[in-house]
């Protein structure tokens, strides 16, 4: 019985990990690439943000509550959502004039 329970828990956690939706965004020359990212509605997703600049940048949601400082030449994993369908803007707060992006939720 214990082996069956352990196998069921392992299968559930493996399925949950496999079902996780991941999107990659990079910061280079104080700009996001891609600047528009389409994500699924009503689902929590993982953003992996790579800061390729030597200086830090703060990933900040304009239409949603999120602030995360990403040191230069490093990566951060950011969980967002679930969101209703729509457009959700984000900026790099340290370089708002150039670091702009949007999550398009469908």
N, C-alpha and C positions, 0 to 999 in steps of 0.2 A: 504494500500500500504506500509506504514512504517513497519507494522508487517511482511509482506512478505519479505521486504528487509532485516530486522534484522534477520529473520529466515534463509535466504539465506547466509548471511555473517557468521552466527554462524555455519551453516552446512559446509561451505567452510573451516573455520578455524579448526573445529573439524576434518574434513577429512584430512587436512594438518598435524595436530598434530598426527593423527593415522597412517599416512603414513611415519612418520619420522623413519628412520632406526637407531638403537642404538646398540652399541657394548661396552662391558665392558672389561677393562684391569686392572690388579692389578700390583702393584709394591711391592715386598716383598723380603727382603734380597738383595736389589739392583738389582733385575731381574724382567723383565716383564713376566706376565702370562695372557693369552697365549703370546708367543713370536711371533707367526704368526697369523694374523687376516685377514680373507678373507672378503672383502667388495665389494659392487656392483660398476661397472664402471659407469661413467657419472652421479653420484648422490652424493649429499651432505649428509654426515652421521655424527652422533653424537658419539664421543668416551667419555665414562665415565671412567676416570682413577682414581683408588683408590690407594693412597699411604699408604700402611700398615706399612711402616718403620717410625721410630721416626724422621728421618732427611728428609729435603726437597730433591726433585729431580726435574730436569728440563727436561720435555718432549720436545725433539727437533727433527724436521724433518731433515733428511740428504739429501733426494731427493726432498723435498718440504719445503716451507717457513712456519715454525711454531716453536715457542718457548713459553713454558708455565711452570712456576715454580709451583710445587704442594707441599705445606707445608706437613710436616710429619703428619701422621694419619689424612689425609683429602682426599677429592675427588675434581676433577675438571671435568668440561664438556668442551670438545673441539670439535668444528665443523671442519671437513676436507672435501676436495673434492670440486667439482667433479674432479675425476682423469680419465685419459685414462687407459685402461688395462695395467697392468705391476706390478712391485714390487717397493715399496717405503719404504726405510729404515728409522727407527727412533731410537734414543738413549736416555738414561738418561744421560745428559751431565755431571752431577756431579759424575757419576760412569760408564763411557763409556766402561770400561773393562768388565763389567758384564751386564749392562742394555742395551740390544740390542733387537730390534724387527723389524718386517716388516709388512707392509700392502700389502696384495696380492689383487690386483684389477682385478676382472673378470666381 
